[in-house]
Amino acid sequence: MHRSREILFQILCVAASLLLLVMSLMYGTRVTALNQQAAAEKAAVETLRKENEILRVRAAGVWSLEEIERRAREELGMQSLSAEQIVRTDFAG
């Protein structure tokens, strides 16, 4: 009777160990998948940051004073005012 209890206890220990092993493998696989997903998301964020910086530089070039003046002259045919065309007004009173 005592021997059968030892065998039963050993079987339960082996079963518990196997269960823990299977669970750790399952969670390990899940952790690996989440790590891979996190790495992919991090790479996507870095790509978006670089793209954002490129767009900022382009936008700064499009809206710079020099670019606006160039477009006004070349595309719209506008000209700079001469000194005689400038009228100064004092709104202070």
Secondary structure, 3 states (H helix, E strand, C coil): CHHHHHHHHHHHHHHHHHHHHHHHHHHHHHHHHHHHHHHHHHHHHHHHHHHHHHHHHHHHHHCCHHHHHHHHHHCCCCCCCCHHHCCCCCCCC
